[in-house]
C-alpha cells in the first residue's frame, strides 16, 4: 500500500503494538519540556529559567533514549542499558536538586515554589517510571521506585522542607513513579505476549505443512515399501532359477515387471490425491483456521456441482490465500466469495491486512498462476480499496487443459 499510512499497514500486529508502546513512553518523556520546562522559564526569568529548561530538555532526551534502548533490550536486540540507567538517575537527581535549590533561594515566592515543585515532581516521577523499562522483575522495579521516593523525601527534608511536606513529596513520587513503572512493566509483559502469540501462529502453520508432508511420506512408504520388498524377493528367486537354467525365471521377471507397473500406478494415485484439493473441504478448513487465529471469516457460495478440476484448482487458491493471511497479513476480517459468471467460476478472497504487499509477487502466488494457467484460468492479486488485499481467481467451467 502506498501513501503516508502505508508504512503502518506493512507492520505486523506485534510490530504495531511495539511502535505504539514506544510512542507512548516517548510522548511521556517529551511532554516534560512544554509542561514544566517552559512554565519554569516563564516564571523564573532568563537565568534560572534557562537553567531549569535546559535540565528538563536534557532529562527528556535521556528518558527517550532510555525508552528506545530499554525496549530493544526486552526484545533481545541489545544488552541491558545499565550505564544509561545510571545516567538517567544522575540527570534526574541533578534536575530535581537544582529545582529544590532554586526554590530555596526565594522561599517566600509562591510562583517560584509552584514552578520548581512541578519540575521536581514530574522529573523524578518520570525518571523513576521510565527506568523500569530497563529492568526485569517486579521486586527490583518496586525497590527502584521505593528508592526514588525515599531519596526524594530525604533530599527535600535535608534542604529545609518541613517534614510533613517532605513526606508528601516522597509519597507523591512513590505513587506517580509506581504508576508509570507498573504501566511499563505491564506494557513489556503484554508486548512479549503479543510476540509469543504471533510466533505460535507461525508455528501452527509450519506444523500443518509438516503434518501434510508426513502423511504424504507415509502413503509413499506404504506403497513403495510393500511392493519393493516383493520385487526384491521375486528378483532374487529369478536369479536363482536362471542360474539353474529353469524356465520359470522368465515368469518371475514378468511378475516383477507387473509389480513395477502396478507400483507406478499406485504412486501416481498417491501424488494425484496429494495434489488435488477439494474446494468444499478447503473452504471449511479456511473458515476454521482463520477463526482459530482470531480472524473473522465469511464464506459465500456453494462449490457443489462444480467439475472436479475446477474444485481442485480453486481449492489450491483457497489454501494459498489462507496461508498468506495467516503468515503475512495483519487481517482481522476475511471474506471469500464463490460465484459463476458467463461460464467462468470466480473466486474472490478479500482481507483487511493489505500491509503485506509482497504477497502479490511471492512464489506461492506465482505457483498458483501456473497451476491455473494449466486449466485456462487466471489469477490477480494486490491491494484494493482502502486497506483491503484482494485475490481474484477465474477458471472456466468447461476446463480444457492447456498443453505445455
Secondary structure, DSSP 8 states (H G I E B T S, - for coil): --STTHHHHTS-HHHHHHHHHHHHHHHHHHHHIIIIIHHHHHHH-HHHHHHHHHHHHHHHHHHHHHHHHHHHHHTTSS---HHHHHHHHHHHHHHHHHHHHHHHHTTT-HHHHHHHHHHHHHHHHHHHHHHGGG--SHHHHHHHHHHHHHHHHHHHHHTT--HHHHHHHHHHHHHHHHHHHHHHHHHHHHHHHHHHHHHHHHHHHHHHHHHHHHHHHHHHHHHHHHHHHHHHHHHHHHHHHHHTT-THHHHHHHHHHHHHHHHHHHHHHHHHHHH---HHHHHHHHHHHHHHTT-EEEEES--TTS-HHHHHHHHHHHHHHHHHHHHT---SEEEEEEEEETTEEEEEEEES-TT-GGGGGSHHHHHHHHHHHTTT-EEEEEE-STT-EEEEEEEESS------
